[in-house]
Amino acid sequence: MSDHININHPDQGDRWEYEAIKVAKLEATIKVLETSIRQARGDLEAIFTRIERGDQCELHMKNGDVYVITGALRNDR
C-alpha cells in the first residue's frame, strides 16, 4: 500500500486567515466598546454621587461648554 499526503488548496489557508483577522477585529472593537461603557458608567456614578451629596458638579463638553449642576432639592417635595 502506498503512502499518501493530504494537501489543502492554498486558497483555504487564505480564507481561514481572512476569517481569523475579521474575528480579531470584531473582538478588538467589542473590547473598545466595553471599555467605553465602563468609563461612561463610572462617570455617571461619580456625577450622581456628587449630586446626591449636594456637591456642585461641572460637566465639560467637547465643544468647550461647561455645565454646572447642583444637588439642590426642589421645593415641591
DOVEX-390798 format. One line per field, with one value per atom (N, C-alpha, C, CB): residue number from 0; residue in three letters; atom name; x, y, z. Coordinates in nm, 3 decimals, padded with zeros to 5 digits, always signed. Glycine has a CB too. Example, Ala and Ser with C-alpha at 12.3 -4.5 7.8 and 13.67 -1.06 7.14 Angstrom:
// DOVEX-390798
nr 0/0/0/0/1/1/1/1
rest ALA/ALA/ALA/ALA/SER/SER/SER/SER
atom N/CA/C/CB/N/CA/C/CB
X +01.319/+01.230/+01.320/+01.131/+01.285/+01.367/+01.290/+01.408
Y -00.569/-00.450/-00.330/-00.447/-00.225/-00.106/+00.003/-00.060
Z +00.780/+00.780/+00.780/+00.905/+00.708/+00.714/+00.787/+00.572
//
This chain:
// DOVEX-390798
nr 0/0/0/0/1/1/1/1/2/2/2/2/3/3/3/3/4/4/4/4/5/5/5/5/6/6/6/6/7/7/7/7/8/8/8/8/9/9/9/9/10/10/10/10/11/11/11/11/12/12/12/12/13/13/13/13/14/14/14/14/15/15/15/15/16/16/16/16/17/17/17/17/18/18/18/18/19/19/19/19/20/20/20/20/21/21/21/21/22/22/22/22/23/23/23/23/24/24/24/24/25/25/25/25/26/26/26/26/27/27/27/27/28/28/28/28/29/29/29/29/30/30/30/30/31/31/31/31/32/32/32/32/33/33/33/33/34/34/34/34/35/35/35/35/36/36/36/36/37/37/37/37/38/38/38/38/39/39/39/39/40/40/40/40/41/41/41/41/42/42/42/42/43/43/43/43/44/44/44/44/45/45/45/45/46/46/46/46/47/47/47/47/48/48/48/48/49/49/49/49/50/50/50/50/51/51/51/51/52/52/52/52/53/53/53/53/54/54/54/54/55/55/55/55/56/56/56/56/57/57/57/57/58/58/58/58/59/59/59/59/60/60/60/60/61/61/61/61/62/62/62/62/63/63/63/63/64/64/64/64/65/65/65/65/66/66/66/66/67/67/67/67/68/68/68/68/69/69/69/69/70/70/70/70/71/71/71/71/72/72/72/72/73/73/73/73/74/74/74/74/75/75/75/75/76/76/76/76
rest MET/MET/MET/MET/SER/SER/SER/SER/ASP/ASP/ASP/ASP/HIS/HIS/HIS/HIS/ILE/ILE/ILE/ILE/ASN/ASN/ASN/ASN/ILE/ILE/ILE/ILE/ASN/ASN/ASN/ASN/HIS/HIS/HIS/HIS/PRO/PRO/PRO/PRO/ASP/ASP/ASP/ASP/GLN/GLN/GLN/GLN/GLY/GLY/GLY/GLY/ASP/ASP/ASP/ASP/ARG/ARG/ARG/ARG/TRP/TRP/TRP/TRP/GLU/GLU/GLU/GLU/TYR/TYR/TYR/TYR/GLU/GLU/GLU/GLU/ALA/ALA/ALA/ALA/ILE/ILE/ILE/ILE/LYS/LYS/LYS/LYS/VAL/VAL/VAL/VAL/ALA/ALA/ALA/ALA/LYS/LYS/LYS/LYS/LEU/LEU/LEU/LEU/GLU/GLU/GLU/GLU/ALA/ALA/ALA/ALA/THR/THR/THR/THR/ILE/ILE/ILE/ILE/LYS/LYS/LYS/LYS/VAL/VAL/VAL/VAL/LEU/LEU/LEU/LEU/GLU/GLU/GLU/GLU/THR/THR/THR/THR/SER/SER/SER/SER/ILE/ILE/ILE/ILE/ARG/ARG/ARG/ARG/GLN/GLN/GLN/GLN/ALA/ALA/ALA/ALA/ARG/ARG/ARG/ARG/GLY/GLY/GLY/GLY/ASP/ASP/ASP/ASP/LEU/LEU/LEU/LEU/GLU/GLU/GLU/GLU/ALA/ALA/ALA/ALA/ILE/ILE/ILE/ILE/PHE/PHE/PHE/PHE/THR/THR/THR/THR/ARG/ARG/ARG/ARG/ILE/ILE/ILE/ILE/GLU/GLU/GLU/GLU/ARG/ARG/ARG/ARG/GLY/GLY/GLY/GLY/ASP/ASP/ASP/ASP/GLN/GLN/GLN/GLN/CYS/CYS/CYS/CYS/GLU/GLU/GLU/GLU/LEU/LEU/LEU/LEU/HIS/HIS/HIS/HIS/MET/MET/MET/MET/LYS/LYS/LYS/LYS/ASN/ASN/ASN/ASN/GLY/GLY/GLY/GLY/ASP/ASP/ASP/ASP/VAL/VAL/VAL/VAL/TYR/TYR/TYR/TYR/VAL/VAL/VAL/VAL/ILE/ILE/ILE/ILE/THR/THR/THR/THR/GLY/GLY/GLY/GLY/ALA/ALA/ALA/ALA/LEU/LEU/LEU/LEU/ARG/ARG/ARG/ARG/ASN/ASN/ASN/ASN/ASP/ASP/ASP/ASP/ARG/ARG/ARG/ARG
atom N/CA/C/CB/N/CA/C/CB/N/CA/C/CB/N/CA/C/CB/N/CA/C/CB/N/CA/C/CB/N/CA/C/CB/N/CA/C/CB/N/CA/C/CB/N/CA/C/CB/N/CA/C/CB/N/CA/C/CB/N/CA/C/CB/N/CA/C/CB/N/CA/C/CB/N/CA/C/CB/N/CA/C/CB/N/CA/C/CB/N/CA/C/CB/N/CA/C/CB/N/CA/C/CB/N/CA/C/CB/N/CA/C/CB/N/CA/C/CB/N/CA/C/CB/N/CA/C/CB/N/CA/C/CB/N/CA/C/CB/N/CA/C/CB/N/CA/C/CB/N/CA/C/CB/N/CA/C/CB/N/CA/C/CB/N/CA/C/CB/N/CA/C/CB/N/CA/C/CB/N/CA/C/CB/N/CA/C/CB/N/CA/C/CB/N/CA/C/CB/N/CA/C/CB/N/CA/C/CB/N/CA/C/CB/N/CA/C/CB/N/CA/C/CB/N/CA/C/CB/N/CA/C/CB/N/CA/C/CB/N/CA/C/CB/N/CA/C/CB/N/CA/C/CB/N/CA/C/CB/N/CA/C/CB/N/CA/C/CB/N/CA/C/CB/N/CA/C/CB/N/CA/C/CB/N/CA/C/CB/N/CA/C/CB/N/CA/C/CB/N/CA/C/CB/N/CA/C/CB/N/CA/C/CB/N/CA/C/CB/N/CA/C/CB/N/CA/C/CB/N/CA/C/CB/N/CA/C/CB/N/CA/C/CB/N/CA/C/CB/N/CA/C/CB/N/CA/C/CB/N/CA/C/CB/N/CA/C/CB/N/CA/C/CB/N/CA/C/CB/N/CA/C/CB
X +00.085/+00.000/+00.090/-00.097/+00.056/+00.140/+00.099/+00.134/+00.196/+00.167/+00.097/+00.298/+00.019/-00.049/-00.037/-00.198/-00.047/-00.039/-00.164/+00.092/-00.231/-00.347/-00.298/-00.450/-00.333/-00.289/-00.413/-00.204/-00.412/-00.521/-00.489/-00.546/-00.589/-00.572/-00.524/-00.705/-00.430/-00.376/-00.483/-00.274/-00.590/-00.696/-00.766/-00.798/-00.770/-00.835/-00.760/-00.844/-00.628/-00.550/-00.571/-00.402/-00.578/-00.604/-00.741/-00.593/-00.838/-00.974/-00.977/-01.072/-00.906/-00.901/-00.835/-00.826/-00.724/-00.656/-00.745/-00.526/-00.818/-00.910/-01.018/-00.973/-01.076/-01.179/-01.121/-01.242/-01.001/-00.937/-00.912/-00.804/-00.871/-00.849/-00.981/-00.782/-01.088/-01.219/-01.263/-01.324/-01.246/-01.284/-01.200/-01.267/-01.071/-00.983/-01.024/-00.835/-01.060/-01.104/-01.233/-01.122/-01.327/-01.453/-01.430/-01.550/-01.343/-01.313/-01.251/-01.218/-01.161/-01.099/-01.202/-00.987/-01.294/-01.399/-01.488/-01.483/-01.522/-01.605/-01.534/-01.640/-01.404/-01.329/-01.327/-01.186/-01.311/-01.312/-01.448/-01.277/-01.555/-01.690/-01.717/-01.793/-01.674/-01.693/-01.618/-01.647/-01.498/-01.421/-01.491/-01.279/-01.546/-01.618/-01.742/-01.658/-01.812/-01.932/-01.895/-02.006/-01.789/-01.745/-01.707/-01.626/-01.637/-01.596/-01.718/-01.503/-01.814/-01.935/-02.014/-02.023/-02.025/-02.095/-02.026/-02.105/-01.894/-01.818/-01.837/-01.670/-01.836/-01.858/-01.996/-01.840/-02.098/-02.234/-02.248/-02.334/-02.186/-02.190/-02.128/-02.115/-02.015/-01.949/-02.037/-01.813/-02.100/-02.187/-02.303/-02.239/-02.373/-02.489/-02.452/-02.564/-02.335/-02.290/-02.268/-02.160/-02.206/-02.184/-02.315/-02.094/-02.407/-02.536/-02.612/-02.620/-02.607/-02.677/-02.622/-02.664/-02.492/-02.430/-02.460/-02.279/-02.510/-02.535/-02.415/-02.574/-02.312/-02.195/-02.223/-02.073/-02.148/-02.157/-02.076/-02.108/-02.127/-02.060/-02.052/-02.136/-01.934/-01.917/-01.903/-01.793/-01.980/-01.970/-01.901/-02.110/-01.784/-01.708/-01.734/-01.555/-01.796/-01.830/-01.711/-01.956/-01.712/-01.603/-01.592/-01.622/-01.704/-01.702/-01.659/-01.838/-01.627/-01.579/-01.684/-01.526/-01.810/-01.916/-01.898/-02.056/-01.932/-01.925/-02.063/-01.814/-02.119/-02.249/-02.225/-02.349/-02.281/-02.269/-02.400/-02.234/-02.389/-02.507/-02.494/-02.519/-02.604/-02.605/-02.708/-02.635/-02.690/-02.781/-02.887/-02.705/-02.935/-03.038/-03.170/-03.055/-03.238/-03.368/-03.476/-03.404/-03.575/-03.687/-03.780/-03.763/-03.852/-03.941/-04.070/-03.973/-04.108/-04.237/-04.236/-04.283/-04.132/-04.125/-04.172/-03.986
Y -00.117/+00.000/+00.124/+00.000/+00.218/+00.338/+00.442/+00.397/+00.524/+00.635/+00.745/+00.690/+00.822/+00.935/+01.059/+00.902/+01.173/+01.301/+01.381/+01.380/+01.431/+01.518/+01.661/+01.506/+01.723/+01.860/+01.948/+01.868/+02.055/+02.152/+02.257/+02.219/+02.303/+02.407/+02.535/+02.432/+02.609/+02.731/+02.835/+02.794/+02.841/+02.939/+02.913/+02.937/+02.790/+02.760/+02.826/+02.609/+02.827/+02.893/+03.042/+02.862/+03.102/+03.245/+03.279/+03.292/+03.197/+03.220/+03.211/+03.119/+03.112/+03.095/+03.217/+02.966/+03.265/+03.383/+03.505/+03.409/+03.521/+03.634/+03.629/+03.635/+03.512/+03.497/+03.522/+03.357/+03.474/+03.496/+03.645/+03.418/+03.716/+03.861/+03.932/+03.917/+03.892/+03.953/+03.933/+03.893/+03.812/+03.781/+03.864/+03.630/+03.875/+03.953/+04.101/+03.938/+04.155/+04.295/+04.315/+04.339/+04.222/+04.232/+04.224/+04.122/+04.133/+04.121/+04.249/+04.002/+04.311/+04.436/+04.548/+04.476/+04.553/+04.654/+04.636/+04.647/+04.513/+04.485/+04.529/+04.335/+04.502/+04.542/+04.693/+04.487/+04.766/+04.911/+04.961/+04.970/+04.904/+04.945/+04.913/+04.875/+04.796/+04.761/+04.858/+04.617/+04.896/+04.993/+05.127/+05.010/+05.171/+05.298/+05.294/+05.330/+05.183/+05.170/+05.173/+05.039/+05.101/+05.103/+05.244/+05.007/+05.316/+05.453/+05.544/+05.508/+05.531/+05.613/+05.583/+05.590/+05.455/+05.418/+05.477/+05.266/+05.471/+05.529/+05.679/+05.496/+05.746/+05.891/+05.926/+05.946/+05.852/+05.879/+05.853/+05.794/+05.747/+05.716/+05.831/+05.583/+05.883/+05.995/+06.120/+06.025/+06.147/+06.265/+06.253/+06.282/+06.140/+06.124/+06.119/+05.999/+06.065/+06.064/+06.206/+05.982/+06.289/+06.429/+06.504/+06.500/+06.482/+06.550/+06.506/+06.521/+06.378/+06.325/+06.386/+06.172/+06.408/+06.471/+06.620/+06.449/+06.676/+06.819/+06.898/+06.867/+06.829/+06.897/+06.951/+06.802/+07.049/+07.104/+07.017/+07.252/+06.999/+06.913/+06.988/+06.777/+06.989/+07.055/+06.951/+07.149/+06.970/+06.883/+06.962/+06.831/+06.917/+06.984/+06.912/+06.986/+06.980/+06.922/+06.934/+06.991/+06.853/+06.854/+06.987/+06.743/+07.056/+07.184/+07.300/+07.213/+07.273/+07.376/+07.427/+07.489/+07.394/+07.437/+07.368/+07.406/+07.441/+07.386/+07.404/+07.457/+07.295/+07.298/+07.269/+07.193/+07.354/+07.336/+07.279/+07.471/+07.168/+07.101/+07.104/+06.953/+07.142/+07.141/+07.041/+07.282/+06.997/+06.898/+06.962/+06.797/+07.079/+07.146/+07.072/+07.292/+07.060/+06.993/+07.087/+06.948/+07.029/+07.109/+07.139/+07.035/+07.249/+07.291/+07.212/+07.437/+07.144/+07.075/+06.938/+07.061/+06.901/+06.770/+06.777/+06.715
Z +00.000/+00.000/+00.000/+00.123/-00.083/-00.092/+00.010/-00.234/+00.046/+00.138/+00.061/+00.204/+00.133/+00.069/+00.158/+00.042/+00.096/+00.167/+00.132/+00.128/+00.235/+00.213/+00.198/+00.330/+00.087/+00.060/+00.050/-00.072/+00.127/+00.119/+00.014/+00.257/-00.050/-00.152/-00.084/-00.231/-00.144/-00.082/-00.049/-00.172/-00.127/-00.101/+00.032/-00.213/+00.077/+00.204/+00.319/+00.225/+00.314/+00.418/+00.418/+00.400/+00.299/+00.289/+00.345/+00.144/+00.315/+00.365/+00.518/+00.303/+00.572/+00.717/+00.781/+00.755/+00.723/+00.777/+00.770/+00.702/+00.660/+00.645/+00.752/+00.505/+00.774/+00.877/+01.016/+00.870/+01.042/+01.172/+01.196/+01.181/+01.091/+01.104/+01.131/+00.975/+01.061/+01.084/+01.229/+00.989/+01.280/+01.418/+01.516/+01.448/+01.490/+01.579/+01.580/+01.535/+01.462/+01.456/+01.534/+01.310/+01.519/+01.593/+01.743/+01.548/+01.785/+01.928/+01.981/+01.953/+01.904/+01.946/+01.955/+01.848/+01.860/+01.862/+01.984/+01.735/+02.015/+02.133/+02.260/+02.140/+02.271/+02.390/+02.405/+02.384/+02.294/+02.298/+02.344/+02.159/+02.291/+02.329/+02.476/+02.241/+02.522/+02.664/+02.755/+02.691/+02.715/+02.794/+02.799/+02.737/+02.685/+02.680/+02.768/+02.536/+02.767/+02.850/+02.998/+02.818/+03.036/+03.176/+03.221/+03.196/+03.134/+03.166/+03.182/+03.057/+03.091/+03.099/+03.225/+02.975/+03.260/+03.384/+03.506/+03.397/+03.507/+03.619/+03.627/+03.605/+03.512/+03.510/+03.563/+03.368/+03.517/+03.564/+03.714/+03.487/+03.760/+03.904/+03.984/+03.933/+03.939/+04.009/+04.007/+03.945/+03.893/+03.882/+03.979/+03.738/+03.977/+04.063/+04.211/+04.025/+04.242/+04.381/+04.432/+04.395/+04.350/+04.389/+04.403/+04.288/+04.310/+04.317/+04.442/+04.190/+04.472/+04.589/+04.718/+04.595/+04.723/+04.841/+04.848/+04.839/+04.739/+04.736/+04.686/+04.873/+04.638/+04.586/+04.446/+04.583/+04.409/+04.274/+04.180/+04.270/+04.061/+03.963/+03.831/+03.944/+03.770/+03.640/+03.530/+03.642/+03.424/+03.307/+03.197/+03.261/+03.155/+03.049/+02.918/+03.082/+02.825/+02.696/+02.600/+02.636/+02.496/+02.398/+02.324/+02.298/+02.308/+02.237/+02.326/+02.178/+02.452/+02.543/+02.640/+02.465/+02.618/+02.710/+02.845/+02.650/+02.951/+03.086/+03.150/+03.172/+03.198/+03.266/+03.414/+03.203/+03.498/+03.642/+03.694/+03.714/+03.763/+03.819/+03.970/+03.766/+04.035/+04.181/+04.229/+04.238/+04.350/+04.407/+04.493/+04.487/+04.456/+04.535/+04.525/+04.488/+04.638/+04.641/+04.587/+04.784/+04.523/+04.475/+04.592/+04.362/+04.584/+04.693/+04.699/+04.679/+04.593/+04.590/+04.656/+04.448/+04.721/+04.788/+04.929/+04.785
//
